[in-house]
Structures are given as structure tokens and as C-alpha cells.
Amino acid sequence: MIALSLPESYCVMDKYGKIIRIGNSCGMIIPSRMLKDLSLDVEDSVLISIEGRSIVIRKQEPYTGPFTGIFADMPRPEPGEPNPWEGKSSAEIVEELRYGRYDREKNLDW
């Protein structure tokens, strides 16, 4: 028995379609097999962008926490580590980030 493994590029399903009128806009039908392969379903949120001369459609993943997506590699706080923002309002945090430490002069003359 011989097992055959094809490169991923051979598994890509190319389909042809047409742009159709939908009200005052245009659209196209995406084959159900492509939607299934990409885990897309009706009412899913997608991001549509132009890259070069191509339209790219990406599924918008739901926000699941501060250490996901592009922040997945950030170091996580250790259990019991103090939270530097605890008890501060957003205005206090913004002020601290803008001006740095509290013992600096806040009226800077540039």
C-alpha cells in the first residue's frame, strides 16, 4: 500500500464565478465547500481588504482575552503579581502614561 501526500497548493479549490447585482451593490456567491473549509457561516463577521490586485476576505475572530491574536506572545503576569493599574481611573492611567512618573513637572515648556 502506498500513501500519497499532496502539497497544500494542490488542495486549493479554484472556482469561477460572476459578479451579480444585489440591490444597489454587487456581490458573488461563495461555494458552500469553500465556506465549510474556512469555517465560515451565515452572519459571521468578515474583514474585506484589498492586497495588490486581489480582494481578501478574512474571518473576524471574536475577542477572547488580552493574550490572543497579535498579543499571544506577550509575557503573562505571574499569579500574585501586583496589578500596576489597580484602583486607577482611565483618566489617571492616561495621565500617567502621558507624563510618566508623578514627580515630574506636568507643565512642560517645549
C-alpha positions as CSV (number, residue, x, y, z in Angstrom):
1,M,0.0,0.0,0.0
2,I,1.3,3.4,-1.0
3,A,0.3,6.6,0.7
4,L,0.2,9.8,-1.4
5,S,0.6,13.2,0.3
6,L,-0.1,16.2,-1.9
7,P,1.3,19.6,-1.2
8,E,-1.2,22.1,0.2
9,S,-1.2,24.0,-3.1
10,Y,-2.8,21.0,-4.9
11,C,-5.7,21.0,-2.4
12,V,-6.8,24.6,-3.2
13,M,-10.2,24.6,-4.8
14,D,-10.3,27.2,-7.6
15,K,-13.8,28.2,-8.8
16,Y,-15.0,30.7,-11.3
17,G,-18.0,33.0,-10.7
18,K,-19.6,36.2,-11.7
19,I,-20.3,39.5,-10.0
20,I,-24.0,39.8,-9.6
21,R,-26.2,42.8,-8.7
22,I,-27.7,42.8,-5.2
23,G,-29.8,45.9,-4.8
24,N,-27.6,48.9,-5.4
25,S,-24.5,46.9,-4.6
26,C,-22.7,43.9,-6.2
27,G,-21.7,40.6,-4.8
28,M,-20.9,37.0,-5.7
29,I,-21.9,33.6,-4.5
30,I,-19.2,31.7,-2.5
31,P,-19.4,27.9,-2.9
32,S,-20.6,26.1,0.2
33,R,-17.5,23.9,0.2
34,M,-15.2,26.9,0.4
35,L,-17.2,28.3,3.3
36,K,-17.1,25.0,5.1
37,D,-13.3,24.6,4.6
38,L,-12.8,28.1,6.0
39,S,-15.3,27.6,8.9
40,L,-17.5,30.5,7.7
41,D,-21.2,30.5,8.2
42,V,-24.2,32.9,7.7
43,E,-23.9,36.0,9.8
44,D,-20.2,35.6,10.5
45,S,-18.2,38.9,10.6
46,V,-15.5,39.2,8.0
47,L,-12.8,41.7,7.1
48,I,-12.7,42.6,3.4
49,S,-9.5,44.2,2.2
50,I,-7.5,44.8,-1.0
51,E,-4.0,43.4,-1.2
52,G,-2.3,44.2,-4.5
53,R,-5.0,43.5,-7.2
54,S,-6.8,40.9,-5.0
55,I,-9.8,41.1,-2.7
56,V,-9.0,39.2,0.6
57,I,-11.8,38.1,2.9
58,R,-10.8,37.1,6.5
59,K,-13.0,35.8,9.2
60,Q,-13.1,38.2,12.3
61,E,-12.3,36.1,15.3
62,P,-14.1,37.0,18.5
63,Y,-12.1,38.8,21.2
64,T,-11.3,36.1,23.8
65,G,-8.9,38.0,26.1
66,P,-5.8,40.2,26.3
67,F,-3.3,37.5,25.3
68,T,-4.8,36.4,21.9
69,G,-4.0,37.3,18.3
70,I,-1.0,39.5,17.9
71,F,-0.6,39.7,21.7
72,A,-0.3,35.9,22.2
73,D,3.4,36.1,22.7
74,M,3.4,38.8,25.3
75,P,4.6,37.7,28.8
76,R,1.7,37.0,31.1
77,P,1.7,38.3,34.7
78,E,2.6,35.7,37.3
79,P,0.0,34.7,39.8
80,G,0.1,37.1,42.8
81,E,2.0,39.7,40.8
82,P,0.6,43.2,41.6
83,N,-1.5,44.9,39.0
84,P,0.0,48.3,38.3
85,W,-3.4,49.8,37.1
86,E,-5.5,48.6,40.1
87,G,-7.8,51.2,41.5
88,K,-6.9,53.9,38.9
89,S,-9.4,55.5,36.6
90,S,-8.8,55.5,32.9
91,A,-8.1,59.3,33.1
92,E,-5.4,58.7,35.7
93,I,-3.8,55.9,33.6
94,V,-3.8,58.2,30.5
95,E,-2.2,61.0,32.5
96,E,0.4,58.6,34.0
97,L,1.3,57.3,30.5
98,R,1.5,60.8,29.0
99,Y,3.6,62.4,31.7
100,G,5.4,59.4,33.2
101,R,6.1,59.5,36.9
102,Y,4.0,61.7,39.1
103,D,7.1,63.6,40.5
104,R,7.8,65.2,37.1
105,E,6.6,68.6,36.2
106,K,3.4,68.3,34.2
107,N,3.5,71.8,32.6
108,L,6.4,71.1,30.2
109,D,7.6,74.0,28.1
110,W,8.8,72.7,24.8
